[in-house]
């Protein structure tokens, strides 16, 4: 299930919590120290997925 607006979280997040956050619909989990370029790459990928999904749903 993809949310209308992808949600990202970051900060001091225990690794053990990452799977549960993703199951809850969080698009990206970025622990402290994540490079900004990695976050931007994720955002670009999510943005492309949202655009493609939107264009497919309009065809139906």
JOWO-V306047 format. One record per residue. N is the residue number from 0. SS is DSSP state (hx for helix, st for strand, lp for the rest). PHI is phi in whole degrees, -180 to 180 (none if undefined). PSI is psi in radians with two decimals (NA if undefined). Layout:
# JOWO-V306047
N;SS;PHI;PSI, N;SS;PHI;PSI
This chain:
# JOWO-V306047
0;lp;none;2.14, 1;lp;-101;2.24, 2;lp;-71;2.81, 3;lp;-63;-0.65, 4;lp;-125;2.01, 5;lp;-58;2.46, 6;lp;-113;2.30, 7;st;-117;2.57, 8;st;-130;2.64, 9;st;-154;2.82, 10;st;129;-2.64, 11;lp;-86;1.65, 12;lp;-122;2.09, 13;lp;-61;2.40, 14;hx;-55;-0.58, 15;hx;-64;-0.39, 16;hx;-85;-0.30, 17;hx;-57;-0.86, 18;hx;-60;-0.71, 19;hx;-66;-0.69, 20;hx;-64;-0.74, 21;hx;-66;-0.68, 22;hx;-63;-0.53, 23;lp;-79;-0.07, 24;lp;105;0.10, 25;lp;-70;2.24, 26;lp;-73;-0.72, 27;st;-144;2.37, 28;st;-118;2.07, 29;st;-124;1.81, 30;st;-68;2.85, 31;lp;-52;2.41, 32;lp;93;-0.06, 33;lp;-64;2.38, 34;lp;-70;2.43, 35;hx;-60;-0.56, 36;hx;-65;-0.58, 37;hx;-68;-0.68, 38;hx;-67;-0.76, 39;hx;-64;-0.69, 40;hx;-60;-0.74, 41;hx;-63;-0.79, 42;hx;-61;-0.76, 43;hx;-62;-0.74, 44;hx;-64;-0.78, 45;hx;-64;-0.72, 46;hx;-61;-0.76, 47;hx;-63;-0.77, 48;hx;-61;-0.71, 49;hx;-66;-0.77, 50;hx;-63;-0.80, 51;hx;-64;-0.75, 52;hx;-62;-0.74, 53;hx;-64;-0.76, 54;hx;-67;-0.60, 55;hx;-69;-0.71, 56;hx;-69;-0.47, 57;hx;-74;-0.42, 58;hx;-75;-0.41, 59;lp;-77;NA
